Amino acid sequence: MSELESLIIEQSREGRTAVSLPQCDVPEAALNSLLPSEYLRTQEPELPEVSEVDAVRHFTRLSTYNHGVDTGFYPLGSCTMKYNPKVNEMLARLPGFTMMHPYQPEELTQGSLQLMYELQNDLAQIAGMDAFTLQPAAGAHGEMTGILIVRAYHAHRKDTKRTKVIVPDSAHGTNPATAAMAGFEIVQVPSNERGGVDIEALRKVANEEIAALMLTNPNTLGLFDENILEIAEIVHSVGGLVYYDGANANAIMGLARPGDMGFDAVHINLHKTFSTPHGGGGPGAGPVGVKEFLKPFLPKPIVIKKEDGSYSLDYDRPLSIGRVRAFVANFAVLVRAYSYIRALGGDGLKEAARNAVLNANFLMSILKEHFYLPFDRVCMHEFIITPKDLKPYGIHTLDIAKRLLDYGYHPPTIYFPLIVEEAMMIEPTETENLETLEKFANSLIRIAEEGKTDPEKVKNAPYDTLVTRLDETSAARHPDLRWHKG
């Protein structure tokens, strides 16, 4: 029995209950006729019997064992996990939003439609696009939507020879997966010594079979590609489109626009960049923006403003790729993003991006004296370091990540991107102060020293967490997800 189980099970006593349910109003005979007998219980489940206060305390106690951005620093590179203003949570919970039903008639949802319409326009201005759909429920979902739009565009032009999508070797894993799911063949291009796309390698693969290039800028190395205009021109010159993965938009919001870099379509992760906590796999939203010539292919419906000033959902879109999700969007996430953008304004978004870049470069300047920095140049919102100097001591990136838990920090992203051996991707975000960054840096420095003076201590960490080091392979392949009596 684990400690987590014993916390509640040891308080179990026969007859204790945490809830009082009304008697079932469905006759037993009817119940038996509605449900197959093999699905009906013949005895009570073997569950702990505890009072309400014990149950509440148990689950509240469990919640304190989770690390979150409200309890500590979360330097998770490539998946921006910044602190999100609580006022936006309050606004998303306003009764007019939470009690709304997606099937309500338009005349009763004008406020919500107005919010969505204005958010579409705000995102278009921020990204340098001409139109947006708010439907996609996540970044990868946005990618899929964008690539389906690309496919529909080429199909409409009867340009059937375009069967390939170019993906840099430093891309998010979802990029090649998305393109493959959409039916394209993946063509990978390597990075150059500066961490950007190898221009000559790109020229060699750019031909009339290319449907699109998928790219994020800054890329997953945390570096802004200095040749982005030339990259876009190369792809456009052979008739391909350029798609922007918006995972790293936190570094450029208000400062640079994908549309001005030559991108034709873009998705933006509202849950990373615009104020929605997204730990635990959700919630998310990945709106997709496009240039004017791709607008007819956007999913339907999109919100429009009619001549009389009212708002409506436009379904009359004959070239649309159709719906990509039920209803119109993950609405509460849209409320948070709208609130965040309107509260900060253009100048505030610029300041947030500048602080994100400043924090990353500050942290990088300290840590590069104690770890290996594969690309020693100004970074954007995140950077890569590795424990290369600790390799003779048998210390790996995973060991450092585990040891960080003892210092009270959630580890950064590790072993990604794959093109950097033993990578640690660190993103401090704009919301952390100088003292927090210095303490985090000092913790990593101390771990590096421990790795040389007492490597076994690092290799066996963590020690102070409720669950110590696991056999992660076995845990992933043989998870134990249910309680067993005794």
N, C-alpha and C positions, 0 to 999 in steps of 0.2 A: 504494500500500500504506500503510495506516495504521500509526501507531506501535505500536498494540496488536498488530497482526498481526506486525510485524517483530520484536517482542520474542521471539516463539517461532519464527517462520519462519526467521530468520537462523541459528538453531541446528540447523535440520533438515539431517540427513545421511542418505544412503541406507543402510539396514540398521540404523539405530538404532531401538530399540523400548522401550516403557514397560510392556509387559505380555506375559505368556506364557500363551496360551490353549491348552486341550487340543484335540486333534484332534476334529473334528465326528464324532459317533457315529451320525449319520443317513446312510445310504448315498446317494451322489450321485443314483442313479436314483430313489430314493424322494423326495429333495428336489425333483428336477425334476418329479415327478408331483404333488407337493403344491402347488407354487407355479407360477403362470403364467410362461412363459419371459420375457415382457416385464419382469417384476419382478426377474429374476436378473441380477446384475452379470456383465459379460463382461471387465471389467478392474478392477484395484484402484482405490479412490478416491484422488484426488490430495490427500492430507493430509500435514501436516508429520510427519517421522519424527524423533522425539526420545526421549531416555531418560526414565525415570521421574522422576529428580530434576529434570530440566529442565521436565517437565510440571507437577510439583508446584509448583516455584518460579514458573512462569508464572501458574498460577491463583491461587496465594497472593498474588502481586504484583497481579493484577487485583482481588482482594478489597480491597486497600488503597486502590484508586481510588474505591470506593463510600463514600458518606457514610452513617453509621449512628449510632444513639443511643449506641453504645458508643465512638464516636470523636469525637463532637462534639454541640453543641447543635442541637436539631431542633424549632424553634418552629412546627410545622405546625398552624395554627389549624383547628378543626373536626374534625381527625383526630388526637386526642391521641396523641402519640408520646413517651411518657415512658419513662424508664429503668425496666426491669423486673428485679426481684431474681433473681439467678442461682440462688438456692436453689430457686426455683419451676421453673426449667429442669431442675435435677437431679431434683426430685420427679416431673416429668412423664416422665422417662426411667427410672424405676424398672422393673426387669424385669417385675414383676407387672402393670404397665400396658402396657409396650411389647410384651410377648410374648403379650398376651391377644388372642384371636380373637373377632370379633363374633358368631360362631355358637356359641360355647361355651355349654353349658347354664347356667341361672341359678344352680344350686347351686355352680358353680365360679367364679362372678363376683360373689359376694356383696359383697366389698369395694368393687368398682367401682360396683355398684348403690347401695350405701350412700352413697358419695361423691356420686353424682348426686342421690340423694334429698335429702341434706342440702344440696347446692348449690341445688336447686329451692327449698327452704324458706328458705335464706339470702337468695336473690335476691328471693323474695316479701316477706320482711321489709324488705329494703333499699328495694324499689320501692313498697311499700304495696299489693301485689297478693295474691290468694288462691291462685293456682296458676301454675305455670310449665311450659313445654316447653323442653327443651334442644336440640331438633333443629336449628334453623336454623344455617346455616354462616357467616353474615355478617350485617352490619347490614341491608343491602338485602333479604337473604333473610328476615330477621326482619320487616321491614316488610311484605313480601309475605304472610308467614304471618299477621301481625296483621290485614291488610286482608281476607284470605280468611276469617278468623274473623268479622270484622264482616259480611261478605257472607253467610256461612252463618247468622249470628244473625238477620239481617233476613229471609232466605229461609225460615227455620224458622217465623218468625212470619207468613209470607205477606205481608210488607210490601214488595211488589214495586215500589212507587213510588219507593223510595230509590235513585236512580241517580247521585247526585252526591257528590263529596268536596271539602271546603273545604281549601285549602292556602294559607298566607300567602306573600306575595311574597318573604320572606326565607328560605324553607324550603330544605332540601337538595334538589338536583335529583332525587334518588331518590324523594322523596315523590310528586310528580305522576306520575312514571314508573311507580311501583308501583301507584298508584290506577288509572291508565289501563290498565295490563296486567291489572288485576283486573276491567276492564270498566266503570269508573266515568268519568263526565264530571268534569273538573276545574273548580272555581270558585275563583278567586284573590281573596284579600283583601289590601289594601295595609297598610303599616305606618304608624303615626302618628309625630308629631314626636319622640316619646320612644323610638322603635325597637321598640315593641310592636305588637300587633294593633290595628288601627283598630276600635274597638268598634262605632261606628255603621255602618261598612261591613259588619261581621259581621252585625249585626242585619238589614240589608237583604237579605242572601242566605240567612239561616237560615230554612229552611222545611221542609215535610214531605217534600221530595225529597232532603234531605241524609242521607246514610248515616253520615258521620263527618267530623270535623275532624282533620287531621294536624298536629301541632305539636311542637316541641322547646322545652324551657324549662329553662335559659336558651336563647335562640334563637341563630341563626347570627351575630348581631351581638355575641354575648357578653353579652346583656342579659337579666335576669330580668324576665319580663312581670308588671308590677304588677297587672294585671287578670285574672290567670289563673283565679280562682274565678268571676268574672263571665263570662268566656269559656266556661268549661265549662257554666255554668248556661244560657247562651243556647243552646248546641247541644243540651243535654239537654232543654230546654223544648220543642223541636220533634221530639224522639224520636231524635236523632242520637247517635252515640257519639263519644268523644274519645280519639284515639290519640296516644301519646307516642313520639316518635323519641328514643331514648336516646343519641344520639351525644355529647351534652354532659353526660352524667351525672357526669363527673369533677368537676364544679363543685359538685354537691349531695349526693354519696353520704354517707349518714349524717346529713345536715343537713335535707334536705327529701325528701319522697317523692311521686312522681307520683300515686300513689293518693289521697293527701291533697289533691292539687290538683284532683281531679275527673276524672282520666284513668281510662278503662275498660280499656285495654290498653296495653302498653308493650313495646318491645324494648330490650335492653341489649347494647351492644357489649363483650363480655368482652375482646376484643383491644385496646380503647382504654382501658377503665376498670379492668379487673381483671387486668392483668399478663400479656399475651402480646404480644411484639414482632410487628408486623404490616407491616413494610416489604415492598415487592415484591409486594403483592397478597395476602398471606396469611401464616399461617393466620388464621382468624377464627371467631367464634361469636356468634350474635345471639339468645340465648334470648328467648322471648316470655312475658310474664306477663299475666294477665287477672283481672278481678274474678269473683266466684263465679258470676254468671249466665252468663258466657261460658265457664266451665270445661268444659262438655260438648263444646265445639267444638274444643278443643285437638287438635293432631296426635296420632296414636297411634303407638307406645305412649308412656305416661309411666311413670315409676318410682313404685311404691307400696310401702308397708310393710304387710305382712300381720299378722294377729292373733298369729301365732306369733313375730313379731319379725324374720322374714326379709324379703328384698326381692324384688320381682318387676316384670316389665314388663306393664303393663295394656293389653291390646288390645281389651277389651270396652267399646268406646266408640261406640255407634251413631250419635251426632251428630257425631263427629269429622270434620274436613276431610280426614283421612287422613294418610299420610306426606308429609313435605315434603323428605325426603332419604333416601338409603340408610342402613341401620343406625340407630343412635339418636342420634348426636351426633359432633361433632369432639372426641373424648374428651380428647386431650392438652391442648387449650385449657381444658377444664373442670377438669382437674387443677390447672393453673396458677391459675385463678381461685379455686378452692376454697382452695388454699394461701395465696393473697394475702389473702383475706377472713379466714381463720382466724388467720393470723399477726398481722394488724392489729387485728382485732376492731372493735367498734362505735366505740370511742374513736379508734382508729387511722385508720379510714376518715374520721371527722370531721376529724381533724387534717390528713390528706392533702388533703381538699377545701378546708379553710380555707387551707392553704398555696398551693394552686393559685390561689385567688382573690386572696390577698395578693400573690403573685408577679406576677400579671397587672396588678393595680392599681399596683404599684410601677413596673413597666416602662412602663405607660401614662402615669403621672404625669411620667416623664422625657421620653418621646418626644412628648407632646402640645405641648411647647415648641418642637419642631423640625419637626413634621409636622401636618397637618390632622386633627383628631379630629371626625368627623361627629356623634358622640353623646357629649357631654361630661357623662357621669354615671358613677357607680360601675359597673364592669363585673364580670363573674363570672370565668371562667377564661380568657377570651380577649377581644380588643378589635380594633377596626378603625381604622387610620390610612390616610391617603393622601398622596401627594406633591403636593398641590394647589399649594403655593407654588413648586414646581419646574417647573410647566407652562410658564411663559414661557421656560424654558431648554431646552425640548424633552425633558425627562426624564419618563419614564413608569415605572410600577410595575415592569414587566419589567426595565428597566435597573437599578433598585435591587436587584432579586432577583439578577440576574446578577453585579452588583458585590459582593454579599454573599459570593459563592463565593470571591472573592479574599481575603476576610477569614476564611475558614475556617468559615463557617456555612452550613447548609442554609437556603435561603430559606423564609419563611413561605408560607402559602397566598395566592395572588394572584388578583385579579379575581373574588373571591367574598366575600360574596354579591353578586349582580349588581345589586342596588339601590343599591350604593355605587360611584360611578365611581372607577376606579383603586384599588380596595380592596387593602389588605394586612391579612390576618387573622393576628394573632400570639397564640400560646398558649405561655407559658413552662413550663407544668405545675408540679407541686409538687416535682419532683425536682431542680430546678436551684437552685444556691446564689446568694447575693448577688453574689459576684464575677463569676460567669458572666453574670448578667443585666446587670451594669454594663458589662462588656466588650462584650456584644452591643449594648447601647444606644449606647455610644460609637462602635461601628462604623457604626451607622445614622446617627448624627449626623455623622460624618466623611464619609459618602457624600453626605449632604444638602449639606454644605459643598462637596464636590467638584462636585456638580451645578451649583452657582452659579459656582464659580471655574474649573472645567475640565470642562464638560458632555460634551465628546467622550470624555473618559476613561471616564466612567460609561456612555455610550451604546455603547461598544465592548467593555465588559467581558463575560466574565472574561478575565484574562490568565494567571493562574497555574495554571489547571486543565489536565488532559491534553488535553481537547477544548475549544477556545474557542467563541465564539458561533456557533451554527448558524442556518441558515435553518430555523426550527422548522416552518413550513408544509410545506416540501419534505421535511423529515425525517419528518414524520408521514404524508405522503401517499405517499412513495416510500422507505420504509425499506430499507436494505441489510442483510439479516440473515444472510448467509452469506459464508464465506471464498471468495475467488477467487484461484487461483494466479497470482502475479505482479502 
